[in-house]
Amino acid sequence: MDEVRRVETVAVHAGNRVDPATGAVISPIHMSTTFRRNADGGYTDGLVYGRSDNPNRRALEECLAALEGGEVCAAFASGMAACAAILAALRPGDHMLLPEDVYHGVRSYVREFQSAWGLAWDSVDMTDVRAVRAALQPSTRLIWVETPSNPSLRISDIPAIAAIAHEHGALCVCDNTWATPIATRPLALGADLVMHSSTKYLGGHSDVMGGAVIAARDDDFFARVRAVQTMGGAVPSPFDCWLLLRSIRTLPWRMRAHTQNALALARALESHPAISKVHYPGLASHPGHEVAARQMALYGGMLSIEVRGGAAEAIAVTNRVRLFTVATSLGGVESLIEHRASVEGPLSPTPPTLLRISVGLEHPDDLIEDLLQALGEAVNGDR
Ligand SMILES: *Cc1c(COP(=O)(O)O)cnc(C)c1O
């Protein structure tokens, strides 16, 4: 596509070609792990072997690069595989800055492997630009941003942090899993790399694992990420790539509806007597609202609440919901709720009263009614 298309159009078309062999409107799934070598020693389309490349993976990567406005993309078998590829592309002695409330899988992974790899890191309040600057070391090579953050939905200022990274000769990486390119386009805001767990909103139906790294430039750093993908082999199956691409076709419209529902729920819960706090960047009361309004086109479908009392009161709410499913993960069409500290384990910095909610695509009034009854309040109305 040469013209600049709008995001809904890109989501529907990017990476798809009518199949020249059959005329099939939707690209078929290519399960073959190996590709024929031609008489001249070359390969049709440059495809050699399934670990290094596959037509469905290519199509997915083309689509994700287009959605994020990047030059290139590498798709992985999970979000953590994508994260691990970025870390593996660093060099021994490199230092990185992670948000205090970085996704717990990333924190555990770094803790587990950083010393073996000779990586150093510090965690910092990524919402505080001055603290980020103060935490830089001469060897800082990478600043990791996750906004909105998990599970407190803190908002980091991507342009400001990217500028700090660049002044310092470091890379700014943004985990864009929660926002999706429909809500935030970190590369346009100055970030160098975007990471996704496509298991979440990109997949959108809680039935496929995946991850991706999208880079603003096809440079040496990305070449190392690509090498980890093709040599390390944590690649998504052709079917997973096909399924993800199928889901991405509706992403812009799903994100609108997730956001609409989340905002309705946040507003309904904001003044509830059993709740001490609602964390949702779309609320004017949210400390990151102003930055969010600048860098987000939509506020997204995730929110968290703090229940008055302690862990027991919070867990009791999850035991009373009927429509919400008590489960981890996010981004599917069905609404989920979970007691986050229990999921993150003993080292979790998450308040014990916090419940994380992935707002699905049910009718918002049904979701509100269910939470109100779980919070122990009779639903208003003449029933
Ligand atoms: C789920 C998630 C990940 C990890 O992705 P997997 O697909 O589970 O490996 C990373 N970052 C964020 C923000 C996530 O929500």
The ligand as an ORCA input file, in Angstrom:
! r2SCAN-3c Opt
* xyz 0 1
  C       1.003    -11.039     29.177
  C       2.005     -9.955     29.130
  C       3.343    -10.229     28.805
  C       3.849    -11.647     28.553
  O       3.286    -12.202     27.413
  P       3.014    -13.807     27.216
  O       2.323    -13.838     25.904
  O       2.199    -14.253     28.384
  O       4.339    -14.459     27.197
  C       4.225     -9.171     28.766
  N       3.829     -7.899     29.028
  C       2.553     -7.614     29.351
  C       2.183     -6.208     29.641
  C       1.604     -8.619     29.416
  O       0.340     -8.321     29.752
*
